[in-house]
Amino acid sequence: MRVYLDTCSIQRPLDSRSHVRIALEGDAVLALLALCESGLVELVSSDALVFETERNPLMVRREHALAVLAKAALFVKLTDPIEQRAQDLTNEGFKPLDALNIASAEAAQADYFCTCDDRLLRRARSLANWQIRIVSPLELIQESESWS
């Protein structure tokens, strides 16, 4: 399985665990990263993820994300077709960086795009004809049980 974790998913294990959902999502992301290390999942990184990560003013979060991205089996460089697809997604109501991340995941032929962003999930679910599955970490970890 090929998985693209967006920045909020990568950062989820560092978020406050005072809410059950956040704690569960953080654990799910850590479990997905363990699956990457075991070889069951291929993690995808991209120019968009690196750009977004490098803008983070908090060094701990920046270093954590860069360490996660270093585990990626595949790196997607920004290209004109990715930028065009991102523009199309922006026109569909996605934020520009979210659109670049989704377009990068599609270019990598990822099976899953994983996000903790409820707004992005709602928007994605309102549209049809996706090349990839857009899911939350909890949904993805549930589905991972059928992969082995």
N, C-alpha and C positions, 0 to 999 in steps of 0.2 A: 504494500500500500504506500502510496505517495501522499504526504500530508504537508500542507502549508499552514503554519501557525501565524496568525497576524500578531502585531505588536502587543495588543492587549492580552492575548492568550499567553504569549511568552512571559509577560510581566505578572500574570495572575498569581503564581506562587509567592510573589513578594508582597502582595496586597494584604491588608489587615484581615485576619481570619475571624473577625468578630461576628460575621454573618455566615450562616451555614452554607448558603449557596457559594459564596466566595471561597470558603475553605474547601468545599467539594470540588469546585472548578480548579483550584490550585493543585489539589491532589491528582485530579484527572490529567492535568498538563504534565505533572511530574511522572505519572504513569506512562503517558505518551512518549515522553523523552526517554524513559527506560526502554520502551519498545523500539525506539530509534537506535539506542545503543546495542540492543540485542539483534538488530538486523531485520526485525519484522516490519519496520516502518522506515521509509525513506523520507527524511526531512528536507524541505525545500527552503532555500533562502533566496534573496533577491536584492537588487540595487534599491528597491523601494523600502525593504525592511531595514537595510543598513542605513539609508538616509534618515528614516524615521528614528531609528535607535540612536544615531549620532546626535540628533537634536535634543535628546533627553538630558536635562540639566543635572539629574541626579546620577552621580558616578556609579553608585552601587547598582542601580537599575540598568544603566548603560553597559556596565561590565557583564552583568548577568545575561542580558540579551545578546551581546556579542559572543559570549561563551556558548550560548544555545545555538546561535547561527553558525558557529564554527563547526558544529556537529552535522551540518547539512550535507547530504549526499549530492545535492544538485544546486547550482547557483544560476539564477536567471538575471541576465543583463537587460537593462532597459533598451528597447528597440522601438522603431517607429510603429510597427503593428501593435505593440503593447500599449504605447501612448495613445494610439487611435482607439483601441478597445476601451482604455480607461476613459477617454473622452466620451465615448458612447455610454459607458456606465454612469459617468457624472451627469450626463443628460437624462439618465433614468432616475436620478435622485441620490446617488451615492456621493459621499465626500470624496474629493480628489485623491487623497492618499489611500482611502479604502478602495477606490476604483483601481488605482495602480496596483495595489496588492492583489486584488481579485484577478486583474488582467495578467499579472505575473504568474499567479497560480495556474490559470488556464494555459498560459504559454508553456509551463512546465508539465502540463498534462497531469496535474495533481488529481488524486481521487477525491480529496477533501480539502476544503478551506475552513479552518477552525477559528472562531472568534467568540469573545465574551461580550461583544457589543450588541446589545438588544436591538438598537435602532437598525444596525446593519442587517441583523438576522431577519427582522420584520420586513425590511425593504426587499431583501433577497427572496424571501418566501412569497412576496406578493407578485413576483415575476416568474415567468416560465422559461423553459429552454436553456437551462444552465448546462455547461460542459462539465461542471464539477458539483459535488454536494457541499453546501454551505451549512455548517453545523456548529453547535456549541461544544466545548470540551466534554461535557457530560454525555451528550449524544454520541460523540466520537468514541469515547472510551467504552460506552455500551456496545457500539457496533464492532469495536476491536475484538470483542470476545468471540466473534464468529470468524476471525481471520486465520486462526491457527489450525 
